[in-house]
Amino acid sequence: MSTEKRRYYYRYVTEAKFTPAVEYHFFKLRAVPCVNEFQRLEEQSLLVLPSDCILNFSTDAFGNSIQYGSYNLWHDYFRVESKGIVECEKYAIPDPCPNDIYSSPSYLIQYDQELMDWAKQIAEYKQEGWSLPEILTHAVHHKIRYQKYETDNTTTAVEVFHKEKGVCQDYAHLLIAVCRCLGLHARYVNGFVLGEGETHAWVEIHDGKQWLGYDATYNKKIDWGYVKIAHGRDVSDCPSNRGQIFTFTKEKLTINCEMREI
Amino acid sequence: MNELLASRDSVNKWMERYGVRFGVYKNGVFNEQLFPFDAIPRKISASEWSMLEKGLIQRVKALNMFLYDIYHDKKIVADGVVPKEFTYESKGYMPECEGITPSKGVYAHIAGIDLVQAKDGRWLILEDNLRIPSGASYPMIARKVTRKACPQTFRDNLISDNRNYGAMLKEMMDYINDGRGINCILTPGRYNSAFFEHSYLAEKTGAILAFPGDLIVENNNVYYIGLYKQKVRVGAIYRRVSDEYLDPLAFEPSSLLGVPNLMEAYKAGKVGLINALGNGVADDKGIYYFVPRMVKYYLGEEPILENAPTYLPFFKEDFEYIIRNIHKLVIKDVAEAGGYGVMFGRDMTPERLAEVKQLIIKDPRRWIAQEVVDFIDLDIIDESGNPSPRKCDLRAFVVTGKETKVWKSGLTRFSRNPNSFVVNSSQGGGFKDTWVMEK
C-alpha cells in the first residue's frame, strides 16, 4: 500500500443574480469534497449568501454530504463559496460488495441494441498492458467530440452515443453505459480537477475489490489530481447545485472552480 | 330494493350537485366527467368477507415487510426468493429511499387491492396499488346519498355501516403524526383526476387540504403557511402527489407540485408521509408475481388469497408458454397503470400478435402475461332501463397504522361496454355500492 500523500487547495464559487428579485428560494448543494479512504479534509469552509439564510447539513442515500436550505425574504443574489484543503492518497476506494444499483440501468443511462453491440465490440479489443476499463475509457474518449452547448442535464447516454458530441458529463455517462452493458459496476462522480474552470465529471469502475477512477474526457486512469465531491448512478443523483423558485424571474448563473497542488 | 333502484337518478343528481367527478386526460385535453353510479349493490356475505379480510390483511402485512426489507437488509433478494432484476431495475425502486425508516416503519398506509371473483366463486387478486390508490370517496358519498334517498333499504337489510372510513384514516394519520403537528392532505390541485376525493377526504378526516406552495420546509420541519402567512407545524402528510413530483430538489426538477426539501424532513424523521416514498417497487406488475412467495417468506403462512394465473417471460419456462399461447393470454406492460398498456391476445390481428411477440423477446422484463380470468358479471341497469350484465372488479381499501384493517366496503367498478373486461375509472366505467352483510 502506497502511503504517498498529496495536498490540494480548492475553491468553488457559484453565483446567481435574479431579475426581478425572488422570495421563497430553496436550494440543495453538493459543494464540499467528500471524506473517504483516499481523501481527507484538512480545512474547509462554506459560505452561503445571503448570510441569514437557513442552512442544514445531511447525507443523501448515496452517502454524499449535502448542504440545503432556503431563503424566504426578497433577494436578488445568491452566492456559494466553498474552499479548503484536501489531503489525498492515490485514487482507490475499497468496497467489498458494490451495490447492484450501479450495474443496473438508471434514469439517464439506459441502452439500446446498437449501444450494447458497440460495448461488446470494444470489449474485445486487446492492447498489451491495458485493463478492460482502460480500453473502454479509450474507446469512449475517441467516440465523442468535446463540444459545449450540444447537450444538457437531461441528455441520456444513448443520445450521446448517437450524437457523438458532448462535455465531461456525457463522456462519463457513455462510459458508465458500456460498463453496465458488460456487467461491470460503474458510477458517476463529480468533483474538481487541477486547474481552473467548472466542476468536472468522471467515472468510478469497480474491479472486484475497490472503486478505481477513470476519466474518459481526458482519456486516463485516475491516480492523482482529482478531488471527489459526490457520486450517484448518473448526474441526476448528484448535481452540485439545484434550486427552486416559485416566482417568475431570470437567473444569471456563474460557476468558477480552481484547484492546485500545494 | 325497488325503492333503491328507483332512486338511481336522484342519487346521480345528488352526486352531481356534490361535484363527484373524475377527471380524464384524453389526447392532452382535460375533461371532468361524472362517475356514473349504478343502484344495484354488490353484496358480500359476512363469511365471505371474513375470508377476504384475513387474506387482505395478510397480503398487505407481507407487502409492508417486503418494502422495509428492500430498503434495508434485502434478505429476500439474498435468499433468492425475488430476483434482483425485479427490484433494482424496477421503475418503482428509489435508491434515494435506501436506509430511510418511515414514521413507525409503515410504508403502505393505504393499500388499494384489486380483486375479481371468478365464475367458480374464488376471489383472485388482480393487482396491488400501494402508491396513491384512489376511489374510496365514491362509495362513501354514494352510500351517504342513498341512505338519504331511501332510508328504508338500510333499515331492512343488515348492511355493515361503512361511514367509518374517515375515522379509520384519521386514526392512522394521528398514529403516524405522533403529535408533531397538524395533519394535511396534499393535493396537486383541481386539475388532478381525483380532486373531488382529496377535498372530500380532508373534510372527513379533519385534515387541512394543502395545495403546492402551502407547505414549506425549514430546518427539517414542515410548516403549513396559512392565509395570514402564519406557520403551523405539520406532523403527517397524506400526499396525493406522486413520488417523482414530491420534492423538486430530490427528484423531477421541473415539478411545481412538490415541496422543496421535503425529502430531507422525511429522512430526518420530522414528518410522516402517507404513503411512504418508494412503494412502487412493491406494486409493479412484475413484482406481483412474487407476492404469494413473500407471504410465505415473511409470515410463514400459506397465502389465503391467490393471484390470477400469471407468467413472467423473464423465466424460460413461462416465456415458452407465453409464446405458444399468446393468442389466449392478456399481456400487460409492467410500467403502466389505470388500464393502459393492457392487450388481449384474442383481439389482436396475427400481425399485431407477431409484433407483441417481438416486444416480449426484446425486453422480457417489461411484460407479464395472464390467463384471461372469466370473472363474474353483475347486473347493472343499462341506458334503456333494463338489467344488463357487466364485468366487475372490487377495490378493497386496507389501512395500516398501529394495526392493519380493511374497510368494510370498497369500490366495485364495472365496464361501460358489455364486451369489455377493463373496468378502470380512467377508461370510462361506472361504480356500484359494495354491501358487506352482517350475516
Interface residues (C-beta under 8 A of the other chain):
Chain A: Y24 F26 F27 K28 I54 N56 S58 D60 A61 F62 I66 Y68 G69 S70 N72 N99 D100 I101 S104 P105 R233 D237 R242 G243 Q244 F246
Chain B: K84 Y88 E89 P95 E96 C97 E98 G99 I100 G213 I216 V217 E218 N219 N220 P248 L249 A250 P253 L256 P260 N261 E264 K267 A268
